[in-house]
Amino acid sequence: MRKFFICCLILSVLFKTEGQELKKFGFDDSHPFSINELVTKAGNMPVSLPLFSIEINKTVINSNSPVFNKFFSDNKLHLLIEPDSSYGHAYKTTLTISNNGDAAISISNIIPFTADSSHYYISGQPLSDTSRSFLFRPGAEPIGVIVPHNNNDLNFCAVQLGSNKTLFGFIKRANDSIQNYLLFRSPYLLTPGKKISFGLYADIVTGDWHDALKKCFREEKLYEVQRFDNTLYERKDLEYIHRAYSMHLMMAWEKNYYSAGDSSYKLRGFLGAMKKLYGGDDIFAIWPTWPVLGLDQRTQWNLMQDLPGGLSKQKELSGISHDAGTKYFISYNPWDDADEKVSVLIRIRH
C-alpha cells in the first residue's frame, strides 16, 4: 500500500474501485490535497475542491490552502493518506494526523470538500468547545440533527455538480480514538507523539443532497456494516415495535413515577393521565441507574434490585403498565458488569 505525507510535492491518490459511481480522485500536483478531477464510470469531471477543511487550534483551514501547509510544517504535523483499493462500496481512504512537535494541537470538524456556504453539510457549530450536530444548508439557518451515538462527531458534505449529480463525502473518527460516546462534540486534543485517524468515504449519486444523505446513511449505513441483520426487528413477538410511536422515558427519582413523600409508586395515575391527554403511551421505560451507576460499587443489576419494593414490585408495575396497553421497559446497559447478569436475569423472568 502506497503512503503519502504532506511533505510530498506530487500526489496521485488514484485507485480503482468497483460498485460505486465515483472511481477515483485526481489531485492537483501543484496544490497538495486539492481535488481537480473526479473519475467516474461515465468519464472524467473537472472540479476544484479541497479534500477537506479542518479546525485546528480554533482556526478553520482548507487542506488546499498555503496556510495549511505552513501550519503543519511549523508544528511538525504529518498527514498520512492510505487509500483502500480493496473497498468496493465507495472511494475510501484513511487520514492519519501525527503530532511530531512539542505542543498539543486541538482538532475538530474535519469536513470533506470544506464547509462552503454553497454546500450542504452536517457538522458541529464552528469554533465551539462543545456542540451538538447541525445540518447546514445554503441560505438557511442551521438545524439540529441527531446522528448515531457511536459516530457522534461525524462530518458529512454534499456538493451539487450539475446535471442532476451530487458528490458526497463522509468522515468519521477511527473507533480506537473515540474517548466516549457523549452527546456533545468536543475538539480532540492531539498531544505530542500521538496520532489520530479518520475514515473518508466518497461517492456520487443521481439526485440532490437528499439522495446523497439516503445513500450514505440509509443504504450504506455509514459504511459500518456490509450486511444489516434485521432479525430482531422481524421477530413475531416484537412486531409491536413497528407501531410504537409514543414512549415515555423516566428516571427512577421522577415524582410522577415514585413519591418519596408517601413512599408509593405513581405509575398507574401517570399512565391514566397520559391516556386522557393524548391516548397514552405505547412504551414506558424506566431508567433506574442514573446518576448512581459508577458512583458506587453496585452494578446496574444491584440498582434494579434496590428500587423500592425490589424486583417483585417491578413485576407488579409491569403488569399495571400492560393492563393500560403500554409495554414496560427497564433500561439495560450491555457494557456494564456481566458477572451478575445470569442470576439476576433469571430472577427478573420469574
C-alpha positions in Angstrom: 0.0 0.0 0.0 1.4 3.4 -1.0 1.6 6.1 1.6 1.5 9.9 1.1 2.8 12.5 3.5 2.1 16.3 3.5 5.7 16.9 2.5 5.2 15.2 -0.8 5.3 17.5 -3.8 3.3 15.3 -6.1 0.2 13.4 -5.0 -1.6 11.0 -7.2 -4.0 9.1 -4.9 -5.8 7.4 -7.7 -7.1 3.9 -7.3 -9.7 1.7 -8.8 -12.9 0.7 -7.0 -15.9 -1.2 -8.1 -19.6 -1.0 -7.1 -19.8 2.8 -6.9 -20.2 5.7 -9.3 -17.0 7.5 -8.2 -13.9 5.5 -9.2 -11.1 7.8 -8.0 -10.0 11.4 -7.2 -7.4 13.3 -9.2 -5.2 15.6 -7.1 -3.6 18.8 -8.3 0.2 18.2 -8.3 1.0 21.9 -7.6 -1.6 22.2 -4.7 -1.4 19.3 -2.3 -4.8 17.9 -1.2 -6.7 19.9 -3.8 -9.0 17.7 -6.0 -9.1 18.8 -9.6 -10.8 15.8 -11.2 -13.4 13.2 -10.5 -13.0 10.0 -12.4 -16.4 8.3 -12.7 -18.0 5.4 -14.6 -19.3 7.9 -17.1 -15.9 9.7 -17.6 -13.8 12.4 -16.1 -15.2 15.5 -14.5 -13.1 18.6 -13.7 -13.6 20.2 -10.3 -11.8 22.4 -7.9 -12.3 21.3 -4.3 -10.1 20.9 -1.2 -10.1 17.4 0.1 -11.4 18.7 3.4 -11.5 21.7 5.8 -10.4 21.3 9.4 -10.5 23.3 12.6 -7.0 23.4 14.2 -6.5 25.4 17.4 -9.7 27.3 16.8 -8.8 28.2 13.2 -10.6 26.9 10.1 -8.2 25.9 7.4 -8.8 24.3 4.0 -6.5 21.5 3.0 -5.5 23.2 -0.3 -4.5 26.4 1.4 -0.9 27.5 1.8 -1.8 28.2 5.4 -2.5 24.5 5.9 1.0 23.5 4.6 2.7 26.2 6.7 0.8 25.3 9.9 1.7 21.6 9.5 5.3 22.4 8.8 5.7 24.8 11.6 4.1 22.5 14.2 5.7 19.3 12.9 2.5 17.7 11.9 2.3 14.9 9.3 -0.8 13.9 7.3 -0.8 10.4 6.0 -3.2 9.2 3.3 -3.8 5.5 3.0 -6.2 4.5 0.2 -8.0 1.2 0.4 -8.1 -0.1 -3.1 -9.9 -3.3 -2.0 -13.0 -1.5 -0.8 -15.9 -1.7 -3.3 -18.7 0.4 -1.8 -17.2 3.9 -2.2 -13.9 5.8 -2.5 -12.3 5.0 0.8 -9.1 6.3 2.4 -7.7 6.8 5.9 -6.4 10.1 7.0 -3.9 10.0 9.9 -2.6 13.1 11.6 0.6 12.6 13.7 1.9 15.2 16.1 5.7 15.2 16.0 6.0 18.6 17.6 6.3 19.8 21.2 2.8 21.3 21.7 -0.7 19.8 21.9 -3.0 20.6 18.9 -6.8 20.7 19.1 -8.6 19.2 16.1 -12.3 19.2 15.2 -14.9 19.4 12.4 -13.0 17.8 9.6 -15.4 18.3 6.8 -15.0 16.7 3.3 -14.7 19.3 0.5 -14.9 22.1 3.1 -17.7 23.9 4.9 -18.5 26.2 2.0 -21.7 28.3 2.1 -22.9 26.6 -1.2 -22.5 23.1 0.2 -24.9 21.0 2.3 -23.1 19.5 5.3 -23.5 18.0 8.8 -21.0 19.1 11.4 -20.7 20.9 14.7 -21.0 24.6 15.2 -17.8 26.1 14.1 -15.1 27.1 16.6 -17.0 25.7 19.6 -15.7 24.0 22.7 -18.7 21.8 22.7 -21.5 21.4 20.2 -24.4 19.3 19.0 -24.6 18.2 15.4 -26.2 20.5 12.9 -27.3 20.4 9.2 -26.1 23.5 7.3 -27.9 24.5 4.1 -27.3 27.4 1.7 -29.4 30.4 2.6 -30.9 28.8 5.7 -30.3 28.7 9.4 -28.6 25.5 10.6 -30.9 23.0 12.2 -30.1 20.4 14.9 -29.9 16.8 13.8 -29.4 13.5 15.7 -26.5 11.3 14.5 -25.7 7.7 15.6 -24.3 7.6 19.1 -21.1 5.8 18.1 -20.4 8.3 15.3 -21.3 11.5 17.2 -18.5 13.6 15.7 -19.1 12.5 12.1 -18.9 15.1 9.3 -20.9 14.8 6.0 -20.9 17.1 3.0 -22.8 17.1 -0.3 -21.7 19.2 -3.3 -24.1 19.6 -6.3 -22.2 19.0 -9.5 -24.9 19.8 -12.1 -26.7 17.5 -14.5 -28.6 16.1 -11.5 -25.4 14.7 -10.0 -24.2 15.2 -6.4 -20.8 14.4 -4.9 -20.8 13.5 -1.2 -18.2 12.8 1.4 -18.4 11.3 4.9 -15.6 11.4 7.5 -15.7 9.6 10.8 -13.1 9.1 13.5 -11.4 5.7 13.9 -13.1 3.7 16.7 -9.9 3.3 18.7 -9.6 7.1 19.1 -13.1 7.7 20.4 -12.8 8.7 24.0 -16.5 8.4 24.9 -20.0 8.5 23.4 -21.3 11.7 24.9 -24.0 13.7 23.1 -21.8 16.7 22.6 -18.9 17.1 20.1 -15.7 18.4 21.5 -12.3 19.0 20.0 -9.8 16.2 20.1 -6.5 17.2 21.8 -3.6 15.7 19.9 -0.7 15.6 22.3 3.0 15.4 21.2 3.9 11.9 20.0 0.3 10.8 19.4 -1.7 10.4 16.2 -5.4 10.2 15.2 -7.1 8.6 12.2 -10.2 9.3 10.3 -12.0 7.3 7.6 -13.0 9.2 4.5 -15.7 7.8 2.2 -16.9 9.5 -1.0 -19.3 8.7 -3.9 -21.6 10.4 -6.5 -25.3 9.9 -6.6 -28.0 10.8 -9.1 -30.2 13.5 -7.5 -29.6 16.2 -4.9 -28.3 16.3 -1.4 -31.3 14.4 -0.1 -30.3 11.5 -2.2 -26.7 11.7 -1.0 -27.9 11.5 2.6 -30.1 8.5 1.8 -27.1 6.8 0.0 -24.7 7.4 2.9 -26.9 6.9 5.9 -29.7 4.6 4.9 -28.3 2.4 2.1 -24.7 2.2 3.1 -25.4 2.6 6.9 -22.4 4.9 7.3 -20.2 2.2 5.8 -20.2 0.4 9.2 -21.6 -3.0 8.1 -21.6 -5.0 4.9 -24.9 -6.7 5.8 -27.5 -5.4 8.2 -29.0 -8.1 10.5 -32.8 -7.3 10.7 -33.6 -10.5 12.6 -34.7 -8.8 15.9 -37.0 -6.3 14.1 -38.7 -9.2 12.2 -39.4 -11.3 15.2 -43.1 -12.1 15.6 -43.1 -11.4 19.3 -41.6 -7.9 18.7 -43.9 -6.8 16.0 -45.5 -4.3 18.3 -42.4 -2.1 17.9 -43.3 -1.4 14.3 -46.3 0.6 15.5 -44.9 2.0 18.7 -44.8 5.8 18.2 -45.2 7.2 21.7 -42.8 6.5 24.5 -42.0 8.0 27.9 -38.5 7.6 29.4 -38.3 8.4 33.1 -35.7 8.4 35.8 -36.4 6.4 38.9 -36.5 9.5 41.1 -39.1 11.2 38.9 -42.0 12.2 41.1 -44.5 11.0 38.5 -43.0 7.5 38.9 -42.3 7.3 42.6 -43.1 9.7 45.5 -40.6 9.7 48.4 -43.1 11.7 50.4 -45.5 8.9 50.9 -43.3 6.1 49.7 -45.6 5.0 46.9 -45.4 4.5 43.1 -47.5 6.8 41.0 -47.2 4.9 37.7 -50.9 3.9 37.5 -52.1 7.5 37.8 -49.5 8.8 35.4 -50.4 6.3 32.7 -54.1 7.1 33.2 -53.4 10.9 32.9 -51.4 10.4 29.6 -54.3 8.2 28.3 -56.7 11.1 28.8 -54.2 13.7 27.4 -53.2 12.1 24.1 -54.3 8.5 24.1 -51.5 7.0 26.1 -48.0 5.7 25.5 -47.0 2.6 23.5 -44.0 2.1 25.8 -43.0 3.3 29.2 -39.3 3.0 30.1 -37.7 3.4 33.5 -34.0 4.3 33.9 -33.0 3.1 37.4 -29.2 3.6 37.1 -28.7 7.3 36.6 -26.9 9.1 38.2 -25.7 6.4 40.7 -24.1 3.9 38.3 -20.4 4.5 38.5 -20.5 6.5 41.7 -20.5 3.4 43.9 -19.7 -0.3 43.5 -23.2 -1.5 42.7 -23.9 -2.8 39.2 -27.0 -2.0 37.2 -28.5 -5.3 38.4 -28.0 -4.3 42.0 -29.6 -0.9 41.3 -32.6 -2.6 39.8 -33.0 -4.8 42.9 -32.6 -1.8 45.2 -35.6 0.0 43.7 -38.3 0.4 46.4 -40.1 -3.0 46.6 -37.3 -4.8 44.7 -37.8 -6.9 41.6 -41.2 -8.2 42.7 -42.5 -4.7 42.7 -41.1 -4.1 39.2 -43.0 -7.2 38.1 -46.2 -5.7 39.6 -45.6 -2.4 37.9 -45.0 -4.2 34.6 -48.5 -5.7 35.0 -50.1 -2.4 35.7 -48.4 -0.9 32.6 -49.5 -3.9 30.4 -53.1 -3.5 31.7 -53.0 0.0 30.4 -51.9 -1.2 27.0 -48.3 0.0 27.5 -45.2 -2.0 27.3 -42.9 -1.7 30.3 -39.1 -1.3 29.7 -36.3 -1.3 32.2 -33.1 0.3 30.9 -30.2 -2.1 30.3 -26.6 -1.2 29.7 -24.8 -4.0 27.8 -21.4 -2.6 28.6 -21.9 -2.9 32.4 -20.6 -5.7 34.7 -21.6 -9.0 33.1 -20.7 -11.2 36.1 -24.1 -10.7 37.7 -26.1 -11.0 34.5 -27.3 -14.6 34.5 -28.6 -14.9 38.1 -30.4 -11.6 38.1 -32.0 -12.2 34.7 -33.4 -15.5 35.9 -34.9 -13.7 38.9 -36.4 -11.0 36.7 -38.1 -13.6 34.5 -39.6 -15.3 37.5 
